[in-house]
Amino acid sequence: MSAEKPEVGDVWEFGGLHYHVIDVNEKEIVFVCAEGKFIETYYDSFEDFVDRSTYIGKSKASVNQLFEVE
C-alpha cells in the first residue's frame, strides 16, 4: 500500500511541499518537487520518510508526460 511505503507515482507532502515519486529502490526514494521544480533524493529509511510526510495519493499523470511536446 502506498501510504505505508512510497511507490512510483505517489504524491507526498514533505516539509510543506508536494513531491511526485519517480523511483524507489532499497536504498533511496527519488522524487520531483512540484513547487520548486527540482529533483531530490531521500536516503533515510522509508519508515522515517513515512513518519515525517503525508501521503496525498497517486498522481494523475506520469513524469514522462510532463516532458511530452507536440
N, CA, C and O atoms as a Tinker XYZ file with bonds, in Angstrom:
   280  protein
     1  N      0.840000   -1.179000    0.000000    73     2
     2  CA     0.000000    0.000000    0.000000    64     1     3
     3  C      0.883000    1.239000    0.000000    63     2     4     5
     4  O      1.849000    1.301000    0.761000    81     3
     5  N      0.583000    2.200000   -0.812000    73     3     6
     6  CA     1.412000    3.390000   -0.969000    64     5     7
     7  C      1.517000    4.228000    0.299000    63     6     8     9
     8  O      2.570000    4.812000    0.557000    81     7
     9  N      0.472000    4.300000    1.083000    73     7    10
    10  CA     0.511000    5.127000    2.287000    64     9    11
    11  C      1.456000    4.556000    3.338000    63    10    12    13
    12  O      1.860000    5.270000    4.256000    81    11
    13  N      1.811000    3.286000    3.219000    73    11    14
    14  CA     2.726000    2.665000    4.166000    64    13    15
    15  C      4.149000    2.592000    3.633000    63    14    16    17
    16  O      5.104000    2.561000    4.409000    81    15
    17  N      4.292000    2.564000    2.322000    73    15    18
    18  CA     5.607000    2.509000    1.690000    64    17    19
    19  C      5.529000    3.278000    0.373000    63    18    20    21
    20  O      4.674000    2.977000   -0.460000    81    19
    21  N      6.408000    4.268000    0.169000    73    19    22
    22  CA     6.369000    5.059000   -1.066000    64    21    23
    23  C      6.527000    4.179000   -2.315000    63    22    24    25
    24  O      7.336000    3.251000   -2.340000    81    23
    25  N      5.738000    4.491000   -3.339000    73    23    26
    26  CA     5.799000    3.790000   -4.624000    64    25    27
    27  C      5.867000    4.814000   -5.746000    63    26    28    29
    28  O      5.447000    5.960000   -5.586000    81    27
    29  N      6.399000    4.387000   -6.873000    73    27    30
    30  CA     6.466000    5.253000   -8.049000    64    29    31
    31  C      5.049000    5.702000   -8.399000    63    30    32    33
    32  O      4.122000    4.895000   -8.459000    81    31
    33  N      4.905000    6.999000   -8.627000    73    31    34
    34  CA     3.608000    7.570000   -8.982000    64    33    35
    35  C      2.873000    8.200000   -7.812000    63    34    36    37
    36  O      1.865000    8.879000   -8.003000    81    35
    37  N      3.379000    7.976000   -6.589000    73    35    38
    38  CA     2.756000    8.581000   -5.412000    64    37    39
    39  C      3.037000   10.069000   -5.347000    63    38    40    41
    40  O      4.022000   10.562000   -5.897000    81    39
    41  N      2.143000   10.776000   -4.657000    73    39    42
    42  CA     2.374000   12.175000   -4.314000    64    41    43
    43  C      2.359000   12.259000   -2.785000    63    42    44    45
    44  O      1.425000   11.795000   -2.131000    81    43
    45  N      3.408000   12.858000   -2.237000    73    43    46
    46  CA     3.557000   13.012000   -0.788000    64    45    47
    47  C      3.793000   14.479000   -0.466000    63    46    48    49
    48  O      4.376000   15.210000   -1.267000    81    47
    49  N      3.342000   14.908000    0.702000    73    47    50
    50  CA     3.682000   16.231000    1.207000    64    49    51
    51  C      4.790000   16.051000    2.241000    63    50    52    53
    52  O      4.653000   15.277000    3.188000    81    51
    53  N      5.875000   16.770000    2.045000    73    51    54
    54  CA     7.034000   16.669000    2.926000    64    53    55
    55  C      7.616000   18.064000    3.103000    63    54    56    57
    56  O      7.972000   18.713000    2.120000    81    55
    57  N      7.714000   18.523000    4.317000    73    55    58
    58  CA     8.264000   19.859000    4.564000    64    57    59
    59  C      7.454000   20.966000    3.937000    63    58    60    61
    60  O      8.008000   21.997000    3.554000    81    59
    61  N      6.145000   20.772000    3.823000    73    59    62
    62  CA     5.262000   21.790000    3.248000    64    61    63
    63  C      5.233000   21.828000    1.730000    63    62    64    65
    64  O      4.563000   22.680000    1.148000    81    63
    65  N      5.955000   20.912000    1.074000    73    63    66
    66  CA     5.978000   20.864000   -0.396000    64    65    67
    67  C      5.423000   19.523000   -0.875000    63    66    68    69
    68  O      5.449000   18.534000   -0.143000    81    67
    69  N      4.923000   19.502000   -2.106000    73    67    70
    70  CA     4.415000   18.265000   -2.706000    64    69    71
    71  C      5.491000   17.633000   -3.585000    63    70    72    73
    72  O      6.156000   18.311000   -4.368000    81    71
    73  N      5.644000   16.313000   -3.435000    73    71    74
    74  CA     6.651000   15.562000   -4.180000    64    73    75
    75  C      6.008000   14.407000   -4.930000    63    74    76    77
    76  O      5.142000   13.715000   -4.396000    81    75
    77  N      6.437000   14.202000   -6.173000    73    75    78
    78  CA     5.980000   13.097000   -7.013000    64    77    79
    79  C      7.109000   12.076000   -7.058000    63    78    80    81
    80  O      8.201000   12.385000   -7.533000    81    79
    81  N      6.861000   10.860000   -6.568000    73    79    82
    82  CA     7.885000    9.816000   -6.509000    64    81    83
    83  C      8.146000    9.278000   -7.916000    63    82    84    85
    84  O      7.223000    8.839000   -8.603000    81    83
    85  N      9.425000    9.316000   -8.340000    73    83    86
    86  CA     9.771000    8.834000   -9.677000    64    85    87
    87  C     10.602000    7.561000   -9.647000    63    86    88    89
    88  O     10.719000    6.878000  -10.665000    81    87
    89  N     11.194000    7.222000   -8.474000    73    87    90
    90  CA    11.974000    5.984000   -8.364000    64    89    91
    91  C     12.077000    5.591000   -6.897000    63    90    92    93
    92  O     12.240000    6.445000   -6.026000    81    91
    93  N     11.982000    4.298000   -6.632000    73    91    94
    94  CA    12.145000    3.766000   -5.289000    64    93    95
    95  C     12.990000    2.506000   -5.404000    63    94    96    97
    96  O     12.704000    1.628000   -6.218000    81    95
    97  N     14.029000    2.423000   -4.587000    73    95    98
    98  CA    14.802000    1.188000   -4.505000    64    97    99
    99  C     15.122000    0.931000   -3.044000    63    98   100   101
   100  O     14.667000    1.677000   -2.177000    81    99
   101  N     15.885000   -0.093000   -2.756000    73    99   102
   102  CA    16.122000   -0.469000   -1.360000    64   101   103
   103  C     16.945000    0.557000   -0.580000    63   102   104   105
   104  O     17.012000    0.480000    0.647000    81   103
   105  N     17.569000    1.511000   -1.265000    73   103   106
   106  CA    18.431000    2.476000   -0.594000    64   105   107
   107  C     17.898000    3.902000   -0.568000    63   106   108   109
   108  O     18.312000    4.698000    0.274000    81   107
   109  N     16.982000    4.237000   -1.481000    73   107   110
   110  CA    16.584000    5.643000   -1.592000    64   109   111
   111  C     15.220000    5.817000   -2.247000    63   110   112   113
   112  O     14.681000    4.903000   -2.872000    81   111
   113  N     14.684000    7.015000   -2.084000    73   111   114
   114  CA    13.461000    7.445000   -2.751000    64   113   115
   115  C     13.845000    8.670000   -3.568000    63   114   116   117
   116  O     14.450000    9.599000   -3.032000    81   115
   117  N     13.507000    8.692000   -4.849000    73   115   118
   118  CA    13.812000    9.834000   -5.710000    64   117   119
   119  C     12.487000   10.458000   -6.115000    63   118   120   121
   120  O     11.575000    9.766000   -6.567000    81   119
   121  N     12.388000   11.793000   -5.946000    73   119   122
   122  CA    11.149000   12.453000   -6.305000    64   121   123
   123  C     11.386000   13.828000   -6.905000    63   122   124   125
   124  O     12.449000   14.427000   -6.750000    81   123
   125  N     10.349000   14.310000   -7.602000    73   123   126
   126  CA    10.347000   15.640000   -8.201000    64   125   127
   127  C      9.483000   16.522000   -7.318000    63   126   128   129
   128  O      8.371000   16.143000   -6.951000    81   127
   129  N      9.992000   17.695000   -6.978000    73   127   130
   130  CA     9.213000   18.647000   -6.191000    64   129   131
   131  C      8.353000   19.474000   -7.136000    63   130   132   133
   132  O      8.869000   20.106000   -8.058000    81   131
   133  N      7.055000   19.470000   -6.910000    73   131   134
   134  CA     6.140000   20.196000   -7.786000    64   133   135
   135  C      6.321000   21.711000   -7.689000    63   134   136   137
   136  O      6.304000   22.401000   -8.709000    81   135
   137  N      6.492000   22.226000   -6.490000    73   135   138
   138  CA     6.576000   23.670000   -6.301000    64   137   139
   139  C      7.928000   24.245000   -6.711000    63   138   140   141
   140  O      7.991000   25.304000   -7.336000    81   139
   141  N      9.007000   23.552000   -6.362000    73   139   142
   142  CA    10.338000   24.078000   -6.634000    64   141   143
   143  C     10.933000   23.617000   -7.949000    63   142   144   145
   144  O     11.972000   24.115000   -8.380000    81   143
   145  N     10.263000   22.655000   -8.588000    73   143   146
   146  CA    10.708000   22.108000   -9.865000    64   145   147
   147  C     12.156000   21.595000   -9.788000    63   146   148   149
   148  O     12.990000   21.934000  -10.628000    81   147
   149  N     12.434000   20.783000   -8.779000    73   147   150
   150  CA    13.752000   20.179000   -8.654000    64   149   151
   151  C     13.601000   18.711000   -8.284000    63   150   152   153
   152  O     12.560000   18.283000   -7.786000    81   151
   153  N     14.649000   17.959000   -8.534000    73   151   154
   154  CA    14.671000   16.535000   -8.188000    64   153   155
   155  C     15.469000   16.378000   -6.903000    63   154   156   157
   156  O     16.526000   16.987000   -6.741000    81   155
   157  N     14.958000   15.560000   -5.992000    73   155   158
   158  CA    15.615000   15.340000   -4.711000    64   157   159
   159  C     15.641000   13.846000   -4.415000    63   158   160   161
   160  O     14.752000   13.101000   -4.828000    81   159
   161  N     16.665000   13.425000   -3.700000    73   159   162
   162  CA    16.779000   12.026000   -3.276000    64   161   163
   163  C     16.739000   11.972000   -1.760000    63   162   164   165
   164  O     17.405000   12.761000   -1.088000    81   163
   165  N     15.963000   11.046000   -1.221000    73   163   166
   166  CA    15.828000   10.866000    0.225000    64   165   167
   167  C     16.524000    9.564000    0.597000    63   166   168   169
   168  O     16.121000    8.492000    0.144000    81   167
   169  N     17.562000    9.649000    1.417000    73   167   170
   170  CA    18.378000    8.486000    1.742000    64   169   171
   171  C     18.047000    7.849000    3.088000    63   170   172   173
   172  O     18.487000    6.732000    3.358000    81   171
   173  N     17.279000    8.537000    3.943000    73   171   174
   174  CA    16.923000    7.952000    5.232000    64   173   175
   175  C     15.936000    6.808000    5.011000    63   174   176   177
   176  O     15.505000    6.564000    3.885000    81   175
   177  N     15.585000    6.117000    6.077000    73   175   178
   178  CA    14.717000    4.940000    5.955000    64   177   179
   179  C     13.322000    5.313000    5.456000    63   178   180   181
   180  O     12.858000    6.440000    5.635000    81   179
   181  N     12.666000    4.337000    4.826000    73   179   182
   182  CA    11.290000    4.539000    4.372000    64   181   183
   183  C     10.392000    4.888000    5.554000    63   182   184   185
   184  O      9.506000    5.735000    5.437000    81   183
   185  N     10.621000    4.238000    6.686000    73   183   186
   186  CA     9.811000    4.495000    7.876000    64   185   187
   187  C      9.942000    5.948000    8.320000    63   186   188   189
   188  O      8.951000    6.573000    8.698000    81   187
   189  N     11.157000    6.488000    8.276000    73   187   190
   190  CA    11.386000    7.887000    8.632000    64   189   191
   191  C     10.641000    8.809000    7.677000    63   190   192   193
   192  O     10.011000    9.776000    8.106000    81   191
   193  N     10.712000    8.512000    6.382000    73   191   194
   194  CA    10.012000    9.332000    5.388000    64   193   195
   195  C      8.509000    9.316000    5.638000    63   194   196   197
   196  O      7.865000   10.364000    5.617000    81   195
   197  N      7.945000    8.124000    5.876000    73   195   198
   198  CA     6.501000    7.995000    6.111000    64   197   199
   199  C      6.104000    8.737000    7.388000    63   198   200   201
   200  O      5.058000    9.384000    7.426000    81   199
   201  N      6.923000    8.650000    8.424000    73   199   202
   202  CA     6.626000    9.336000    9.684000    64   201   203
   203  C      6.655000   10.851000    9.543000    63   202   204   205
   204  O      5.906000   11.553000   10.223000    81   203
   205  N      7.509000   11.357000    8.672000    73   203   206
   206  CA     7.694000   12.806000    8.522000    64   205   207
   207  C      6.886000   13.398000    7.370000    63   206   208   209
   208  O      6.942000   14.606000    7.140000    81   207
   209  N      6.140000   12.573000    6.647000    73   207   210
   210  CA     5.416000   13.014000    5.451000    64   209   211
   211  C      3.939000   12.671000    5.546000    63   210   212   213
   212  O      3.502000   11.955000    6.446000    81   211
   213  N      3.180000   13.205000    4.588000    73   211   214
   214  CA     1.755000   12.893000    4.480000    64   213   215
   215  C      1.488000   12.364000    3.086000    63   214   216   217
   216  O      1.827000   13.007000    2.093000    81   215
   217  N      0.875000   11.182000    3.014000    73   215   218
   218  CA     0.528000   10.587000    1.728000    64   217   219
   219  C     -0.674000   11.334000    1.159000    63   218   220   221
   220  O     -1.710000   11.429000    1.817000    81   219
   221  N     -0.545000   11.865000   -0.058000    73   219   222
   222  CA    -1.622000   12.600000   -0.717000    64   221   223
   223  C     -2.427000   11.668000   -1.621000    63   222   224   225
   224  O     -3.657000   11.718000   -1.619000    81   223
   225  N     -1.752000   10.827000   -2.386000    73   223   226
   226  CA    -2.426000    9.889000   -3.279000    64   225   227
   227  C     -1.575000    9.591000   -4.488000    63   226   228   229
   228  O     -0.408000    9.977000   -4.560000    81   227
   229  N     -2.176000    8.898000   -5.438000    73   227   230
   230  CA    -1.493000    8.584000   -6.696000    64   229   231
   231  C     -1.589000    9.779000   -7.636000    63   230   232   233
   232  O     -2.604000   10.475000   -7.669000    81   231
   233  N     -0.536000   10.006000   -8.389000    73   231   234
   234  CA    -0.537000   11.078000   -9.381000    64   233   235
   235  C     -1.462000   10.716000  -10.527000    63   234   236   237
   236  O     -1.616000    9.544000  -10.870000    81   235
   237  N     -2.074000   11.731000  -11.114000    73   235   238
   238  CA    -2.944000   11.512000  -12.265000    64   237   239
   239  C     -2.146000   11.467000  -13.560000    63   238   240   241
   240  O     -2.676000   11.089000  -14.605000    81   239
   241  N     -0.871000   11.852000  -13.496000    73   239   242
   242  CA    -0.024000   11.859000  -14.689000    64   241   243
   243  C      1.334000   11.285000  -14.325000    63   242   244   245
   244  O      1.728000   11.279000  -13.159000    81   243
   245  N      2.038000   10.808000  -15.327000    73   243   246
   246  CA     3.391000   10.319000  -15.095000    64   245   247
   247  C      4.393000   11.446000  -15.330000    63   246   248   249
   248  O      4.079000   12.440000  -15.985000    81   247
   249  N      5.583000   11.284000  -14.799000    73   247   250
   250  CA     6.635000   12.277000  -15.009000    64   249   251
   251  C      6.946000   12.400000  -16.494000    63   250   252   253
   252  O      7.211000   13.502000  -16.975000    81   251
   253  N      6.919000   11.290000  -17.234000    73   251   254
   254  CA     7.201000   11.346000  -18.673000    64   253   255
   255  C      6.230000   12.266000  -19.391000    63   254   256   257
   256  O      6.614000   12.930000  -20.354000    81   255
   257  N      4.981000   12.323000  -18.947000    73   255   258
   258  CA     4.006000   13.199000  -19.570000    64   257   259
   259  C      4.340000   14.673000  -19.363000    63   258   260   261
   260  O      3.934000   15.516000  -20.163000    81   259
   261  N      5.071000   14.991000  -18.306000    73   259   262
   262  CA     5.449000   16.388000  -18.071000    64   261   263
   263  C      6.387000   16.913000  -19.157000    63   262   264   265
   264  O      6.453000   18.121000  -19.385000    81   263
   265  N      7.111000   16.020000  -19.826000    73   263   266
   266  CA     8.108000   16.428000  -20.804000    64   265   267
   267  C      7.694000   16.159000  -22.246000    63   266   268   269
   268  O      8.500000   16.346000  -23.158000    81   267
   269  N      6.452000   15.725000  -22.472000    73   267   270
   270  CA     5.968000   15.482000  -23.826000    64   269   271
   271  C      5.694000   16.811000  -24.524000    63   270   272   273
   272  O      5.182000   17.755000  -23.922000    81   271
   273  N      6.040000   16.860000  -25.789000    73   271   274
   274  CA     5.752000   18.053000  -26.600000    64   273   275
   275  C      5.069000   17.624000  -27.872000    63   274   276   277
   276  O      5.222000   16.489000  -28.325000    81   275
   277  N      4.324000   18.529000  -28.440000    73   275   278
   278  CA     3.651000   18.217000  -29.728000    64   277   279
   279  C      4.289000   19.012000  -30.836000    63   278   280
   280  O      3.878000   18.901000  -31.991000    81   279
